[in-house]
Amino acid sequence: MKISQKKKNKICEQILYYLFTQTPRAIYTSHIAEEIARDEEYVKKLLAELKEKKLVTEIKKNKEGIDYIRRSRWKLPNSVYLLYKKNQKQ
């Protein structure tokens, strides 16, 4: 099943809004998928696209600096967070 670009953009907006509300915490892909009620693989694909656009940052290490093998955490870069926060006040 093909999802239109308009709907895909709305899902990306949901992802960005959820990350905005959770800042400064970095959130696992599975938690984002659960929160917006979407398939985890599809959310991972969208997050990769957002990463290419520099709208999200991927964290592949845990708090001790050890690389994750199969997991990733995501958060908004500070520049995107400040821009989003500015637009929320308007």
C-alpha positions in Angstrom: 0.0 0.0 0.0 1.4 3.4 -1.0 1.1 6.4 1.4 0.7 9.8 -0.2 3.4 12.4 0.3 0.9 14.6 2.2 0.2 11.8 4.8 3.9 11.0 5.0 4.6 14.6 5.9 1.9 14.6 8.6 3.5 11.4 10.1 6.9 13.2 10.1 5.3 16.1 11.8 4.0 13.8 14.5 7.4 12.3 15.0 9.0 15.8 15.2 6.4 17.0 17.7 6.8 14.0 19.9 10.6 14.5 19.9 10.0 18.2 20.7 7.9 17.3 23.7 10.5 14.9 25.0 13.6 17.2 24.6 16.3 16.9 25.9 15.8 13.1 26.2 16.8 10.8 23.4 14.0 8.4 22.5 14.2 4.9 21.1 12.7 4.1 17.7 10.3 1.6 19.3 8.9 4.2 21.7 8.4 6.7 19.0 6.5 4.1 16.9 4.4 3.1 19.8 3.5 6.8 20.7 2.4 7.7 17.1 0.8 4.2 16.5 2.9 3.3 13.5 5.0 0.3 12.4 8.5 0.5 13.8 10.2 -0.2 10.5 8.2 2.5 8.8 9.1 5.0 11.6 12.8 4.0 11.3 12.6 4.7 7.5 11.1 8.2 8.2 13.6 8.9 10.9 16.4 8.1 8.4 14.9 10.6 5.9 14.6 13.2 8.6 18.2 12.6 9.6 19.3 13.3 6.0 17.4 16.6 6.2 19.3 17.3 9.5 16.0 17.5 11.4 16.8 14.8 13.9 20.0 13.4 15.4 20.7 9.6 15.8 22.4 8.4 18.9 24.0 5.0 18.5 25.8 4.8 21.9 24.5 4.2 25.4 25.3 6.5 28.4 28.6 4.6 29.0 29.7 5.2 25.4 29.2 1.6 24.2 27.8 1.2 20.7 24.3 -0.2 20.3 24.2 -3.2 18.0 20.6 -3.0 16.9 19.1 0.1 18.6 19.1 3.8 18.0 17.9 6.7 20.0 16.7 10.0 18.4 16.5 13.6 19.4 16.1 17.0 17.9 19.3 19.0 17.4 19.3 22.3 19.4 18.9 24.4 16.3 15.7 22.6 15.3 14.4 22.6 18.9 14.8 26.4 19.1 13.2 26.9 15.8 10.3 24.6 16.7 9.9 26.3 20.1 9.8 29.8 18.5 7.1 28.7 16.1 5.0 27.1 18.9 4.7 30.5 20.6 3.2 32.2 17.5 
